[in-house]
Amino acid sequence: MANNIKIVVDERMGVDRTLRKFKRLCDSYGIVKEYRKRSEYKKPSVRLKEKLEAADKRRRKTVVKSRRGYSKL
């Protein structure tokens, strides 16, 4: 997965806006997510357990929201 992000620093745009643009591009390509995923090895069983826990957390969050009257319809 070789993504080359090239940002040209323009004097009119400034360094701050250029840096924000770079961060936005990194997020859209998923570079930070990929880096965190590869930074340490996790056994497949641990990865599956985390995935199931995240799904359960999302499910509980949806139930709580629906009880409050916040429906997605």
Secondary structure, DSSP 8 states (H G I E B T S, - for coil): ----------TTTHHHHHHHHHHHHHHHHTHHHHHHHHSS---HHHHHHHHHHHHHHHHHHHHHHHHHT----
